[in-house]
Amino acid sequence: MQRYYVPKENWQTTSVRLSSKDAHHVQRVMRQQVGDKLICNHPDGKAAICMIEEIDGKAIYVKVKEWLEEDAELPIHVTIAQGLPKGSKLELILQKGTELGATSFQLFEADRSISKWDQKKTSNRLNRYDKIVKEASEQCHRTHKPSVYAPKSLHAMVEEFNLYDYVLFAYEEEAKQTTASSHSFAKVLNNVQTDAKVLAIVGPEGGFSAQEVKLLIDSGATPIRLGKRILRTETASMYILASISYHFEELRCK
């Protein structure tokens, strides 16, 4: 059953209005008619099976028939802080990160970021990224749609470390360590509690500069090893989220 994320202002108790692109998708892509059913997600995370009652031009009106009891979110809240990568890699990171359960994405400009953010295009880019995470969320039946935040400096991001229970950053030098003092991701996850807020920081192509590593460690972030191989920037966040999913959802499954 097709799922749509509906803004709060389009909800009225048991009736919902689908407008613009969602209404077009219902009519032109799904070919649904009055009496057909679909799923509507409320911004607070609730979802309901709804029945189409009226198709009026560019708007569709549906009625809530049954509220669903769903649990499709990771048991911890993971924000992926992504150093701006080049080309279309960011769109891939957002799409796959959404499918793997990221709560939000915070972009940041790193010393070695090849891609530079054009402030004049911020609105258009964020709208594009929101569309990507919305479609990915609908496809994988998530109850929450991740947020994507405009880039900020690493120094500005450090000032917000206190908002998280754990701050981690993928560091290639840790991949070379095999001593008991090294920080494997598995060791770190063993200490993370359910419902914790985790900030996972991934550098761009070329990784972090020495100055950035010092700033992160001095600010309380923990460097982690993602296996023994050096991963591409677009792979690292997927590794992190997939590992968290396995550790909390599958390994602990009874």
C-alpha positions, 0 to 999 in steps of 0.5 A: 500500500502506497505511503505519503507524508502529509504536512501537519496543516493538512490534517483535520482529526479524521480527514486528510488532504493530499495536494500538489505532487502527492495528489498527482502521484495518486492519480497519475502514477498509482491510478487510484480512484475514490474508494481506494486505500493508501497510508498517510503519515502524520509528522508526529510519527503516527500512520493511518490507513485512509480511504479516498473520498474525493478527488478535486482537481489537484487535491485529494481528500481521504478519511482515516479508517485505521490507525496503525501500530508501527515500529520501523525506526531504529531504537537509537536516534542517529544524526549523520554529520556528513562532510560535503562530498563531490558530485552526486554522492550526497544524494546517494548518502541521503537516500541510503541513509534514510533507508537504513534509519538515520534520524537526520543529516547535518551537512558540514564544510570540512577542510578537505571538502572539494565541493563548495556550498553555494549559499544562493542555492541553499533553498533549492538544494534543501528542497531537492534533498527533502524530496529525496528523503521523503521518497526514500522514507515512503519506499521503506515505510518509515514512520518518520522522515529525516531532516536535512540541515544546511551546512555549517562549519565544524567549529559551529557543529562542535558547539552543539555536541552537548545535544548528543549522548555520544559523538563519534567520528570515523577516523581512518587511522583507527582502521590501522590500529589493532591494539586493545586501546583502539576504538572499534565501533563494536566496543562503542556500541556495547555501551550505547543505551536504547533511545540514546542520541548519537552524532556520527561524523563522516569526513569528505574525500580525503578524510579529516585534516590533522587540525580537525582531528585535534578539534574533534578529540579535544571537544570530546568526540570518539574516533572509531574504526569501521573495520580494517579497510578504508571506506569511501565517504559515501560508504562510511555512513551506510556502514555505521547505520547498517552496523547499528541496525544489526547490533540493536535490531537483529543481534538483540532480537529474541 
